[in-house]
Amino acid sequence: MKQFVILILSVIAIASANSAPKEVRIAAYEYPPYFTTENTRHLVGDIVKALNSKQSDYQFSVVHIAPNGRYDALREQGCCDVIFFEDRSWGWEHVDYAVQLTTPIYEDKERFVARKHINRGQSFFQVKGLRFGGIIGYHYPFVANEKDNRVLEEQYGIYLGHSHQVNLRMLLNGRLDLIMLADAYIRSVLMEETRSKLLLSEQHYSVHQLSAVSNPGKAISADKLEVLLSELRQTGELQQILSKHRL
C-alpha cells in the first residue's frame, strides 16, 4: 500500500511538473518606447502581457539589463533566453554561440536631431566638428557600429550618456549640437512642447529591422516564438499594441 501511495504521488508530481509553464526570461535595456524603467508602459511589457494571456506553455517575464550586457545575457549561463527589438547587425552576427531571429516585429529608423535656431536649416546637419550625443551601448552605423566608449568620445567626438532625456536637456541647453533619435521615440515619447523646439533631419542615417533574438539552446526557440507572435499578428493584438504607442 505504501509503495502504491508513493507511486501515485510520483505520478502526480511528474504531471504537475509537466503542466507547469516553462519560464522564459526576456532581457530588456533602456530603449524607449520599447522598454524603459522610467515608465510602466512600454512595448516589451505589453507584448509580455499579451503572450502570457494567450497560452499556458510558457511564462514570460522581463529582466532589466545594461545595453552592453545583452550578449552575455543570452549565453548558456546568462540570465535570459530572449531579447526583443534587436537588429541582426547590432553585434548578433559576431557572438560565439547560436542565435535565431524571428521575422521583424517592427521597422524603425534613426535620424539626427538638432535644436531649432534662427536661420538654421537642413544644411546644419552637414557641418563638421559638431558635438554629438549618443547612448552607451547603442550602435551607430555612421561610426561603423563602434561601441568602445573611449574611441567614440576621443575619435568621433560623441558624448555618451545613459538616457535620451539627459541628452535632450543637454541639446536644448546648448551643450550638444546633435543627438540621435529613433522615429519610434519621436512619435511615442516626445512631448509636443519639446518636439516644437527641435530640428529633425529629413534624412535617416539608419533603418532597423527589429526582431526577437533567441538562444535556441535555452528556454524557447525563435521558431516557437514566431508561432506565438504570429497569433498576435493574426488577431490584430500586435498592431493594437503598436498603435497604443503611436507606432
C-alpha positions in Angstrom: 0.0 0.0 0.0 2.8 2.4 0.9 4.5 1.7 -2.4 1.3 2.4 -4.2 0.8 5.7 -2.5 4.4 6.7 -3.4 3.8 5.7 -7.0 0.6 7.8 -7.1 2.4 10.8 -5.6 5.2 10.4 -8.0 2.8 10.4 -11.0 1.1 13.5 -9.6 4.4 15.3 -9.2 5.5 14.4 -12.7 2.2 15.6 -14.1 2.4 18.8 -12.2 5.9 19.4 -13.4 4.9 18.7 -17.0 1.9 21.0 -16.8 3.8 23.9 -15.2 4.6 26.6 -17.8 8.3 27.0 -18.8 9.8 30.2 -17.7 11.1 32.5 -20.4 13.2 35.4 -19.3 13.3 38.4 -21.7 16.3 40.7 -21.5 15.5 44.4 -21.8 17.6 47.5 -21.5 16.7 51.2 -21.5 15.4 51.7 -25.1 12.2 53.7 -25.0 9.5 53.2 -26.2 10.4 49.5 -26.4 11.5 49.3 -22.8 12.1 51.8 -20.0 12.3 51.7 -16.2 11.0 55.3 -16.1 7.5 54.2 -17.1 5.5 51.1 -16.5 4.1 51.5 -20.0 6.4 50.1 -22.7 6.2 47.8 -25.8 8.1 44.8 -24.3 5.8 44.8 -21.2 2.7 45.0 -23.3 3.8 42.1 -25.6 4.7 40.0 -22.5 1.2 40.5 -21.1 -0.3 39.5 -24.4 1.9 36.4 -24.8 1.1 35.2 -21.2 -2.6 35.7 -21.7 -2.7 33.7 -25.0 -1.1 30.5 -23.9 -0.1 28.4 -20.8 3.0 26.6 -22.1 5.4 29.5 -21.3 5.5 32.2 -18.7 7.3 35.3 -19.9 9.0 37.8 -17.6 11.3 40.8 -18.1 14.8 41.1 -16.7 16.4 44.6 -16.8 20.0 44.6 -18.1 22.5 47.1 -19.3 22.8 47.7 -23.1 26.3 46.2 -23.2 25.1 43.2 -21.3 22.8 41.9 -23.9 25.2 39.4 -25.4 26.2 37.8 -22.1 22.5 37.7 -21.1 21.7 35.2 -23.8 24.7 32.9 -23.2 24.1 29.4 -21.8 24.9 30.6 -18.3 23.3 34.1 -18.9 20.3 35.4 -17.1 17.9 35.4 -20.1 16.6 33.5 -23.0 15.3 36.1 -25.4 15.6 39.8 -26.2 13.1 41.8 -28.2 13.5 44.6 -30.7 17.0 43.9 -31.9 18.6 44.3 -35.4 20.9 41.5 -36.5 23.6 44.0 -37.3 23.8 45.1 -33.7 26.6 42.5 -33.0 24.5 39.4 -33.1 26.4 38.1 -36.1 29.6 38.1 -34.1 28.5 36.2 -30.9 30.3 32.9 -30.3 27.0 30.9 -29.6 24.0 30.1 -31.7 21.2 32.7 -32.0 18.0 32.7 -34.0 15.9 35.7 -35.0 12.2 35.9 -35.7 10.8 37.8 -38.6 10.9 41.6 -37.9 8.3 42.8 -35.5 8.8 46.5 -36.4 10.9 48.6 -38.7 12.4 51.7 -37.1 14.6 54.5 -38.5 17.0 56.9 -36.9 17.9 60.4 -37.7 19.9 63.3 -36.4 18.2 65.9 -34.3 19.3 69.5 -33.5 17.9 72.4 -31.6 15.9 74.9 -33.7 17.6 78.2 -34.2 17.1 81.3 -36.4 18.4 80.7 -39.9 19.3 77.0 -39.1 18.1 74.6 -41.7 18.9 71.1 -43.1 22.5 72.2 -44.1 23.3 72.3 -40.4 23.5 68.5 -40.3 26.4 68.6 -42.8 28.6 71.0 -40.6 31.9 69.5 -39.5 33.0 69.4 -35.9 29.6 69.2 -34.2 29.2 67.8 -30.7 27.2 64.6 -30.9 25.3 63.0 -28.1 24.7 59.2 -28.0 23.7 56.4 -25.6 26.2 54.0 -24.0 25.9 50.5 -25.6 23.9 51.7 -28.7 25.0 51.1 -32.2 25.7 53.9 -34.7 26.4 52.9 -38.3 28.0 56.2 -39.3 30.9 55.2 -37.0 30.9 51.6 -38.1 28.8 50.5 -35.1 31.8 51.1 -32.8 30.9 50.6 -29.2 34.1 51.4 -27.3 33.3 54.5 -25.2 36.8 55.9 -25.4 37.0 55.6 -29.2 33.6 57.2 -29.6 34.4 60.1 -27.4 38.0 60.7 -28.4 38.0 59.8 -32.1 34.5 60.8 -33.1 33.6 63.4 -30.5 30.5 61.6 -29.3 29.4 62.3 -25.8 27.8 59.1 -24.3 25.0 59.3 -21.8 22.6 56.9 -20.2 19.3 58.3 -21.4 17.7 60.2 -24.2 16.2 62.6 -21.6 19.6 63.7 -20.4 20.8 64.1 -24.0 17.8 66.1 -24.9 18.3 68.5 -22.0 22.0 68.9 -23.0 20.9 69.6 -26.6 18.3 72.2 -25.6 20.8 73.8 -23.2 23.4 74.1 -26.0 25.9 71.7 -24.6 25.4 69.4 -27.5 24.8 70.2 -31.2 23.3 67.0 -32.3 21.7 63.9 -30.8 20.4 60.7 -32.5 16.8 59.6 -32.1 14.7 56.8 -33.5 11.4 57.7 -35.1 9.6 55.4 -32.6 11.0 57.6 -29.8 10.0 60.8 -31.6 6.4 59.6 -32.2 5.8 57.8 -28.9 7.8 59.6 -26.2 8.5 63.2 -27.2 6.0 65.7 -25.9 4.8 68.2 -28.5 6.3 71.1 -26.5 9.7 69.6 -26.7 9.3 68.5 -30.3 8.5 72.1 -31.3 12.0 73.1 -30.2 13.7 70.6 -32.3 15.0 70.5 -35.9 14.7 67.0 -37.3 16.9 65.8 -40.2 14.9 65.0 -43.2 17.3 62.1 -44.0 17.5 58.9 -41.9 21.0 57.6 -41.3 19.9 54.1 -40.4 17.0 51.7 -40.9 16.5 48.8 -38.4 14.6 45.6 -38.8 13.7 44.9 -35.2 13.2 41.2 -34.3 13.2 38.9 -31.3 16.6 37.2 -30.8 16.6 33.8 -29.1 19.3 31.3 -27.9 17.7 28.1 -29.3 19.6 26.0 -26.6 17.7 27.7 -23.8 14.0 28.0 -22.9 12.4 28.8 -26.3 13.5 28.7 -30.0 12.8 31.6 -32.4 10.6 29.2 -34.4 8.3 28.7 -31.4 8.4 32.3 -30.6 7.5 33.1 -34.2 4.3 30.9 -33.8 3.2 32.9 -30.7 3.9 36.3 -32.3 2.1 35.2 -35.5 -1.0 34.5 -33.4 -0.8 38.1 -32.0 -0.5 39.4 -35.6 -3.4 37.4 -36.9 -5.7 38.5 -34.1 -4.7 42.1 -34.5 -3.3 42.4 -31.0 0.2 43.1 -32.0 -0.9 46.1 -34.1 -3.1 47.3 -31.3 -0.1 47.3 -29.0 2.0 49.2 -31.6 -0.9 51.7 -32.1 -1.2 52.3 -28.4 2.3 53.6 -28.5 1.6 55.7 -31.7 3.6 53.3 -33.9 
